[in-house]
Amino acid sequence: MASVPYITEADVAGRLDWVAMAEALAAGHRGPRAEIADQFLTRGPDTLLSRAAWIDGMGVAVKSVTVMPANPARDLPSVQGAMVLFEDATGGIVAVIDSGLVTRLKTAADSLLGARLLARKDARRLLIIGAGAVAASLIEAYRAGFPGIEVTLWSRTAASARALAEATGAASTEDLPAAVAAADIVATATMSTRPVLMGEWLRPGQHLDLIGAYRADMREADDRALTRSRLFVDSFETTLEHIGELKDPLARG
């Protein structure tokens, strides 16, 4: 068997365009529907997430990642893993892709796609709650899709927000309620198990981009934020049973 290419973030650095990625994702949503299966394994705060998707005539992809919230203290990424692509007809391995490409790039491109479809076209102020790798990608993506947008960062660790703001030319704040009220778009990229975004802070016309609650026991926005909003998801199959933002309030009626 020929050697299988391993594609890293470095291999595609500088070759990808955020707006083009968002448009490619939109085209994917219009394409044939995938058969999808998910598996979640947990050990306390740690998680192994695996997702398999098969589109007949196109191929198979399996993504497995570990999420270890304590890793940054070890100077390691909190999310690590890989995606394996298989040829449709023969099942042969086509490529292995560093999951960082999916976690860092696709996540932010998904957010940009949602904002381009749902946010006000004149949105000029973005607040990002969180200061990790995904937050850094969100800054790049939103700046590409909303030229001239002003970016402010907030994090429970104020030093992290200040450091990312300094590195990216953004602003940082420690007054979250005021920052939420002033923003046109609020993006949350945390690993929080309790809400950090409160509905009482919101005003009409804002766009909320909720990213981080990937487990059923996670929440980033409180119930009032959800009941005050119109809700959109990228896939019913992958959200209603696994995402705490929806599963928790729905279970409570």
Residue frames relative to the residue before (quaternion, step in Angstrom):
aa qw qx qy qz dx dy dz
M 1.0000 0.0000 0.0000 0.0000 0.00 0.00 0.00
A 0.4932 -0.6585 0.4825 0.3006 3.55 -0.95 0.91
S 0.6051 -0.5658 0.4074 0.3845 3.55 -1.16 0.58
V 0.3904 -0.7240 0.5294 0.2078 3.54 -1.05 0.86
P 0.4066 -0.7210 0.4924 0.2691 3.62 -0.70 0.95
Y 0.1882 -0.7417 0.6340 0.1115 3.53 -1.12 0.79
I 0.1655 -0.8208 0.5453 0.0402 3.56 -0.47 1.25
T 0.1346 -0.8055 0.5761 0.0339 3.56 -0.69 1.14
E 0.6782 -0.4544 0.3680 0.4451 3.55 -1.31 0.10
A 0.6257 0.5521 -0.3432 0.4312 3.58 1.01 -0.76
D 0.6205 0.5701 -0.3411 0.4167 3.59 1.09 -0.69
V 0.7796 0.3157 -0.1693 0.5137 3.59 1.07 -0.65
A 0.3672 0.7487 -0.4848 0.2639 3.59 1.27 0.02
G 0.8278 0.1959 -0.1686 0.4979 3.54 -0.84 0.99
R 0.6565 0.5238 -0.3160 0.4414 3.60 1.23 -0.13
L 0.6953 0.4665 -0.2682 0.4764 3.58 1.20 -0.42
D 0.2299 -0.7583 0.6014 0.1024 3.52 -1.11 0.83
W 0.4963 -0.7019 0.4180 0.2938 3.60 -0.70 1.07
V 0.6756 0.4809 -0.3089 0.4657 3.59 0.83 -0.88
A 0.6433 0.5126 -0.3220 0.4687 3.58 1.00 -0.79
M 0.6311 0.5218 -0.3379 0.4640 3.60 1.04 -0.72
A 0.6447 0.5117 -0.3242 0.4663 3.59 0.96 -0.83
E 0.6600 0.4974 -0.3075 0.4716 3.57 0.99 -0.80
A 0.6273 0.5236 -0.3340 0.4698 3.59 1.07 -0.69
L 0.6384 0.5107 -0.3269 0.4741 3.59 1.02 -0.74
A 0.6244 0.5290 -0.3368 0.4656 3.58 1.01 -0.77
A 0.6444 0.5071 -0.3171 0.4765 3.58 1.00 -0.81
G 0.6276 0.5421 -0.3321 0.4495 3.57 1.05 -0.73
H 0.6449 0.5148 -0.3226 0.4637 3.59 1.01 -0.75
R 0.6754 0.4771 -0.2936 0.4796 3.58 1.14 -0.56
G 0.5960 0.6069 -0.3463 0.3957 3.59 1.25 -0.30
P 0.7624 -0.3354 0.2582 0.4894 3.58 -1.29 -0.21
R 0.4927 -0.6698 0.4758 0.2869 3.55 -1.07 0.77
A 0.3612 -0.7412 0.5289 0.2013 3.56 -0.97 0.89
E 0.3732 -0.6359 0.6121 0.2858 3.52 -1.28 0.47
I 0.0767 -0.8363 0.5418 -0.0350 3.58 -0.61 1.18
A 0.0067 0.7659 -0.6429 -0.0039 3.56 -1.14 0.74
D 0.1557 -0.7979 0.5799 0.0525 3.56 -0.94 0.97
Q 0.0523 -0.7590 0.6458 0.0635 3.53 -1.29 0.50
F 0.0822 -0.7811 0.6188 0.0140 3.56 -0.92 1.01
L 0.0113 -0.7622 0.6473 -0.0041 3.56 -0.88 0.99
T 0.0872 -0.8207 0.5644 0.0149 3.57 -0.87 0.93
R 0.0451 -0.7369 0.6737 0.0333 3.50 -1.34 0.56
G 0.7779 -0.1850 0.0806 0.5951 3.53 0.05 1.30
P 0.8198 -0.1855 0.1398 0.5234 3.61 -0.75 -0.96
D 0.5973 0.5867 -0.3527 0.4178 3.60 1.27 -0.28
T 0.0997 -0.8084 0.5800 0.0096 3.55 -1.08 0.76
L 0.1432 -0.7063 0.6816 0.1268 3.51 -1.28 0.63
L 0.0596 -0.7942 0.6047 -0.0016 3.55 -0.67 1.14
S 0.0027 0.7806 -0.6247 0.0203 3.54 -0.91 0.95
R 0.0001 0.7830 -0.6217 0.0204 3.54 -0.99 0.87
A 0.1141 -0.7705 0.6251 0.0500 3.53 -0.98 0.95
A 0.0139 -0.7917 0.6106 -0.0157 3.56 -1.02 0.82
W 0.0633 -0.7877 0.6128 -0.0034 3.55 -0.96 0.93
I 0.0497 -0.7560 0.6525 0.0165 3.54 -0.86 1.03
D 0.4175 -0.7314 0.4829 0.2399 3.55 -0.46 1.22
G 0.7918 0.2626 -0.2280 0.5021 3.54 -0.78 1.08
M 0.7355 0.3789 -0.2259 0.5143 3.58 1.25 -0.29
G 0.6237 -0.5476 0.3569 0.4286 3.60 0.91 -0.80
V 0.4632 -0.6578 0.5365 0.2548 3.50 -1.44 -0.05
A 0.0426 -0.7716 0.6338 0.0350 3.56 -1.13 0.71
V 0.0571 -0.7679 0.6375 0.0264 3.55 -1.06 0.83
K 0.0773 -0.7921 0.6054 0.0105 3.56 -0.74 1.11
S 0.0157 0.7736 -0.6330 0.0226 3.57 -0.92 0.94
V 0.0624 0.7952 -0.5991 0.0697 3.55 -0.81 1.03
T 0.2789 -0.7014 0.6220 0.2082 3.52 -1.25 0.54
V 0.1474 -0.7570 0.6313 0.0820 3.54 -1.12 0.77
M 0.0184 0.8054 -0.5854 0.0908 3.56 -0.41 1.29
P 0.2881 -0.8138 0.4748 0.1708 3.62 -0.01 1.24
A 0.6617 0.5156 -0.3171 0.4426 3.62 1.13 -0.52
N 0.4769 0.7251 -0.4181 0.2681 3.60 1.19 -0.27
P 0.6071 0.5616 -0.3931 0.4018 3.66 0.88 -0.66
A 0.6282 0.5249 -0.3420 0.4614 3.60 1.09 -0.60
R 0.6704 0.4449 -0.2818 0.5227 3.58 1.30 -0.37
D 0.4458 -0.6878 0.4343 0.3736 3.57 1.35 0.06
L 0.5347 0.5749 -0.4198 0.4554 3.55 1.05 0.90
P 0.5771 -0.5754 0.4298 0.3888 3.62 -1.14 0.47
S 0.4796 -0.6644 0.4850 0.3054 3.58 -1.04 0.70
V 0.7602 0.2618 -0.1538 0.5743 3.61 1.16 -0.57
Q 0.0937 0.7794 -0.6117 0.0981 3.58 -0.82 1.06
G 0.3408 0.7447 -0.5292 0.2219 3.56 -1.08 0.61
A 0.3144 -0.7343 0.5709 0.1900 3.53 -1.31 -0.33
M 0.2450 -0.7146 0.6295 0.1815 3.52 -1.35 0.38
V 0.1757 -0.7728 0.6041 0.0839 3.55 -0.95 0.93
L 0.1852 -0.7754 0.5975 0.0862 3.57 -0.88 1.01
F 0.1386 -0.7917 0.5936 0.0395 3.56 -0.94 1.00
E 0.5079 -0.6320 0.4984 0.3070 3.54 -1.13 0.75
D 0.5631 -0.6696 0.3758 0.3057 3.56 -0.90 0.94
A 0.7639 0.4124 -0.2254 0.4423 3.59 0.68 -1.05
T 0.8001 0.3138 -0.1482 0.4894 3.60 0.88 -0.92
G 0.4191 -0.7131 0.4671 0.3125 3.59 1.16 -0.46
G 0.4236 0.7126 -0.4660 0.3092 3.58 1.22 0.14
I 0.5138 -0.6395 0.4746 0.3191 3.56 -1.15 0.64
V 0.2711 -0.7798 0.5506 0.1238 3.54 -0.76 1.10
A 0.7823 -0.1761 0.1661 0.5740 3.58 0.91 -0.93
V 0.2389 -0.6994 0.6462 0.1903 3.50 -1.38 0.35
I 0.1349 -0.8138 0.5649 0.0196 3.55 -0.78 1.08
D 0.5013 -0.6325 0.5033 0.3087 3.57 -0.94 0.90
S 0.4708 -0.7086 0.4461 0.2779 3.58 -0.74 1.03
G 0.5000 0.6559 -0.4291 0.3683 3.58 1.20 -0.30
L 0.5960 0.5641 -0.3581 0.4453 3.56 1.11 -0.63
V 0.6879 0.4594 -0.2715 0.4919 3.56 1.03 -0.83
T 0.6882 0.4916 -0.2872 0.4497 3.56 0.85 -1.00
R 0.7710 0.3889 -0.2059 0.4604 3.56 0.73 -1.05
L 0.7808 0.3720 -0.1872 0.4658 3.56 0.82 -0.99
K 0.7061 0.4528 -0.2966 0.4566 3.60 0.71 -0.97
T 0.6192 0.5546 -0.3567 0.4264 3.59 0.95 -0.80
A 0.6979 0.4563 -0.2755 0.4783 3.57 0.86 -0.95
A 0.6350 0.5161 -0.3371 0.4655 3.60 1.03 -0.69
D 0.5983 0.5412 -0.3498 0.4762 3.60 1.11 -0.65
S 0.6497 0.5157 -0.3106 0.4641 3.56 0.97 -0.89
L 0.6524 0.5061 -0.3143 0.4686 3.56 0.95 -0.85
L 0.6239 0.5339 -0.3418 0.4571 3.59 0.96 -0.81
G 0.6721 0.4998 -0.3032 0.4544 3.58 0.85 -0.94
A 0.6778 0.4912 -0.2969 0.4596 3.57 0.92 -0.87
R 0.6400 0.5234 -0.3330 0.4534 3.59 0.99 -0.74
L 0.6963 0.4555 -0.2673 0.4860 3.57 1.12 -0.63
L 0.8274 0.3089 -0.0944 0.4593 3.57 0.93 -0.92
A 0.6588 0.5115 -0.3282 0.4435 3.61 1.05 -0.61
R 0.6196 -0.5251 0.4226 0.4023 3.54 -1.27 0.35
K 0.5248 -0.6635 0.4361 0.3069 3.56 -0.95 0.87
D 0.7130 0.4244 -0.2593 0.4942 3.58 1.17 -0.51
A 0.2688 0.7756 -0.5270 0.2201 3.61 1.20 0.44
R 0.0547 -0.8352 0.5467 -0.0244 3.57 -0.76 1.06
R 0.7571 0.3128 -0.1870 0.5423 3.60 1.22 -0.24
L 0.0836 -0.7985 0.5961 -0.0111 3.55 -0.68 1.19
L 0.1045 -0.7528 0.6466 0.0648 3.54 -1.00 0.91
I 0.1134 -0.7689 0.6267 0.0576 3.57 -0.89 0.98
I 0.1981 -0.7567 0.6158 0.0946 3.55 -0.81 1.09
G 0.6756 0.3721 -0.3176 0.5516 3.55 -0.31 1.30
A 0.1137 -0.8156 0.5662 0.0344 3.57 -1.12 0.59
G 0.4227 0.7093 -0.4623 0.3232 3.57 1.07 0.71
A 0.8032 -0.2872 0.2071 0.4790 3.56 -1.28 -0.40
V 0.6503 0.5057 -0.3271 0.4631 3.59 0.98 -0.79
A 0.6175 0.5444 -0.3482 0.4485 3.59 1.00 -0.74
A 0.6368 0.5261 -0.3284 0.4581 3.58 0.98 -0.81
S 0.6618 0.4915 -0.3039 0.4776 3.59 1.01 -0.78
L 0.6155 0.5516 -0.3471 0.4432 3.58 1.04 -0.74
I 0.6078 0.5482 -0.3561 0.4509 3.58 1.01 -0.74
E 0.6744 0.4915 -0.2931 0.4666 3.58 0.85 -0.98
A 0.6893 0.5036 -0.2918 0.4315 3.57 0.82 -1.02
Y 0.7009 0.4605 -0.2848 0.4642 3.58 0.80 -0.95
R 0.6280 0.5224 -0.3528 0.4563 3.60 1.00 -0.65
A 0.6475 0.5090 -0.3203 0.4681 3.58 1.07 -0.69
G 0.7490 0.4182 -0.2198 0.4645 3.57 0.93 -0.90
F 0.7633 0.2005 -0.1153 0.6032 3.57 1.22 -0.52
P 0.1798 -0.8311 0.5149 0.1088 3.60 0.39 1.20
G 0.8079 0.2630 -0.2140 0.4820 3.54 -0.96 0.93
I 0.4323 0.7110 -0.4673 0.2987 3.60 1.23 -0.01
E 0.3662 -0.7145 0.5575 0.2109 3.56 -1.07 0.83
V 0.1713 -0.8124 0.5552 0.0487 3.58 -0.74 1.08
T 0.0319 -0.7697 0.6376 -0.0039 3.54 -0.97 0.98
L 0.2117 -0.7880 0.5714 0.0880 3.57 -1.01 0.86
W 0.0143 -0.7506 0.6601 0.0270 3.52 -1.21 0.71
S 0.0396 0.7761 -0.6284 0.0349 3.55 -1.06 0.78
R 0.5812 -0.5613 0.4496 0.3808 3.55 -1.20 0.53
T 0.6872 0.3305 -0.2453 0.5987 3.56 1.25 -0.48
A 0.3232 -0.8031 0.4650 0.1855 3.56 -0.03 1.32
A 0.6201 0.5569 -0.3505 0.4272 3.59 1.03 -0.72
S 0.6259 0.5341 -0.3406 0.4550 3.60 1.05 -0.69
A 0.6506 0.5032 -0.3167 0.4725 3.58 0.96 -0.82
R 0.6560 0.5070 -0.3179 0.4599 3.58 0.94 -0.83
A 0.6606 0.5150 -0.3167 0.4450 3.59 0.94 -0.86
L 0.6798 0.4678 -0.2988 0.4793 3.59 0.90 -0.88
A 0.6212 0.5401 -0.3435 0.4520 3.58 1.01 -0.74
E 0.6642 0.4995 -0.3029 0.4664 3.57 0.93 -0.88
A 0.6804 0.5022 -0.2912 0.4472 3.59 0.98 -0.83
T 0.7851 0.3446 -0.1553 0.4907 3.59 1.08 -0.67
G 0.5005 -0.6663 0.4271 0.3509 3.58 1.21 -0.06
A 0.4653 0.6489 -0.4580 0.3908 3.56 1.19 0.54
A 0.4658 -0.6189 0.5316 0.3426 3.55 -1.35 -0.10
S 0.1991 -0.7528 0.6066 0.1601 3.56 -1.26 0.28
T 0.1131 -0.7912 0.5993 0.0455 3.55 -1.22 0.50
E 0.2727 -0.7302 0.5947 0.1971 3.54 -1.28 0.38
D 0.6199 0.5141 -0.3342 0.4896 3.60 1.32 -0.03
L 0.1806 -0.8430 0.4980 0.0932 3.56 0.21 1.28
P 0.6571 0.5071 -0.3568 0.4288 3.68 0.73 -0.81
A 0.6752 0.4839 -0.3029 0.4672 3.59 0.89 -0.86
A 0.6488 0.5200 -0.3197 0.4542 3.59 1.00 -0.79
V 0.6302 0.5165 -0.3325 0.4749 3.59 1.02 -0.77
A 0.6736 0.5125 -0.3027 0.4382 3.58 0.83 -0.95
A 0.7050 0.4730 -0.2626 0.4585 3.59 1.06 -0.72
A 0.6307 0.5925 -0.3269 0.3798 3.60 1.16 -0.52
D 0.3885 -0.6704 0.5776 0.2567 3.53 -1.28 0.52
I 0.7643 0.1332 -0.0600 0.6281 3.56 1.17 -0.73
V 0.0814 -0.7720 0.6293 0.0360 3.57 -0.96 0.92
A 0.0661 -0.7927 0.6060 0.0006 3.58 -0.67 1.13
T 0.1536 -0.7875 0.5924 0.0727 3.58 -0.87 0.97
A 0.0506 0.7862 -0.6099 0.0855 3.57 -0.77 1.09
T 0.3224 0.7366 -0.5136 0.2995 3.54 0.50 1.26
M 0.3574 -0.6707 0.5774 0.2984 3.54 -1.33 -0.20
S 0.2320 0.8326 -0.4730 0.1707 3.54 1.11 0.75
T 0.2916 -0.7419 0.5786 0.1726 3.56 -1.14 0.71
R 0.7418 0.2382 -0.2108 0.5903 3.58 1.27 0.14
P 0.6387 -0.5865 0.3264 0.3761 3.59 -1.00 0.75
V 0.1684 -0.7602 0.6202 0.0957 3.52 -1.14 0.82
L 0.7017 0.3857 -0.2336 0.5517 3.58 1.29 -0.34
M 0.1557 -0.8258 0.5408 0.0370 3.57 -0.53 1.21
G 0.5415 -0.6648 0.4230 0.2931 3.53 -0.95 0.93
E 0.6084 0.5762 -0.3535 0.4157 3.58 1.11 -0.61
W 0.6384 0.5328 -0.3325 0.4450 3.60 1.20 -0.35
L 0.6097 0.6202 -0.3355 0.3619 3.58 1.19 -0.49
R 0.1615 -0.7458 0.6335 0.1278 3.51 -1.35 0.37
P 0.6489 -0.5391 0.3529 0.4046 3.61 -1.13 0.53
G 0.7791 0.3700 -0.2739 0.4255 3.54 -1.16 0.73
Q 0.5406 0.6170 -0.4151 0.3933 3.58 1.24 -0.05
H 0.2951 -0.7155 0.6042 0.1896 3.54 -1.28 0.51
L 0.1594 -0.7814 0.5992 0.0702 3.58 -0.81 1.05
D 0.1243 -0.7789 0.6145 0.0150 3.53 -0.85 1.08
L 0.0331 -0.8396 0.5408 -0.0392 3.58 0.07 1.35
I 0.0967 -0.8618 0.4971 -0.0286 3.55 -0.39 1.29
G 0.7790 0.5072 -0.2069 0.3051 3.53 0.71 -1.15
A 0.6322 0.5663 -0.3529 0.3939 3.63 1.10 -0.46
Y 0.0479 0.8540 -0.5133 0.0698 3.57 0.41 1.23
R 0.6997 0.3875 -0.2651 0.5384 3.61 1.29 -0.12
A 0.6352 -0.5618 0.3788 0.3707 3.55 -1.25 0.48
D 0.7073 0.4398 -0.2664 0.4852 3.61 1.16 -0.47
M 0.5890 0.5711 -0.3660 0.4393 3.60 1.23 0.31
R 0.0027 0.7707 -0.6372 0.0080 3.55 -1.19 0.69
E 0.1471 -0.7733 0.6082 0.1026 3.57 -1.09 0.72
A 0.7686 0.2311 -0.1305 0.5820 3.60 1.12 -0.66
D 0.4467 -0.6966 0.4847 0.2834 3.58 -1.04 0.71
D 0.7288 -0.4431 0.2896 0.4344 3.56 -1.30 0.22
R 0.6483 0.5314 -0.3354 0.4300 3.59 0.94 -0.80
A 0.6113 0.5372 -0.3555 0.4597 3.59 1.04 -0.66
L 0.6781 0.4868 -0.2938 0.4657 3.57 0.99 -0.81
T 0.6989 0.4719 -0.2910 0.4519 3.60 0.85 -0.90
R 0.6461 0.4979 -0.3253 0.4783 3.59 1.19 -0.36
S 0.7019 0.4883 -0.2353 0.4621 3.58 1.28 -0.26
R 0.3804 -0.6013 0.6256 0.3200 3.49 -1.41 0.16
L 0.2626 -0.8121 0.5111 0.1016 3.56 -0.76 1.08
F 0.0287 -0.7717 0.6352 -0.0129 3.55 -1.04 0.91
V 0.0766 -0.7798 0.6199 0.0414 3.59 -1.05 0.79
D 0.5186 -0.6393 0.4601 0.3325 3.56 -1.19 0.45
S 0.7987 -0.0081 0.0310 0.6009 3.60 1.18 -0.53
F 0.4080 -0.7027 0.5248 0.2537 3.60 -0.75 1.01
E 0.6443 0.5674 -0.3285 0.3939 3.58 0.97 -0.88
T 0.7794 0.3558 -0.1787 0.4838 3.59 0.98 -0.74
T 0.6993 0.4769 -0.2817 0.4518 3.61 1.20 0.05
L 0.7027 0.5236 -0.3118 0.3673 3.59 0.66 -1.03
E 0.7499 0.4000 -0.2245 0.4767 3.60 1.00 -0.70
H 0.7737 0.3852 -0.1787 0.4702 3.59 1.13 -0.50
I 0.7121 0.4814 -0.2579 0.4413 3.58 1.04 -0.71
G 0.4360 -0.7424 0.4489 0.2395 3.55 -0.52 1.22
E 0.5586 0.6249 -0.3799 0.3914 3.57 1.10 -0.67
L 0.7645 0.3118 -0.1642 0.5398 3.57 1.10 -0.73
K 0.6713 0.5303 -0.3186 0.4082 3.58 0.82 -0.96
D 0.6572 0.5337 -0.3191 0.4260 3.59 0.90 -0.89
P 0.7377 0.3947 -0.2740 0.4743 3.66 0.60 -0.95
L 0.6196 0.5376 -0.3564 0.4474 3.61 1.04 -0.64
A 0.6434 0.5264 -0.3216 0.4533 3.58 1.01 -0.80
R 0.7124 0.4267 -0.2478 0.4991 3.57 1.13 -0.62
G 0.5539 -0.6553 0.3698 0.3565 3.56 1.29 0.17
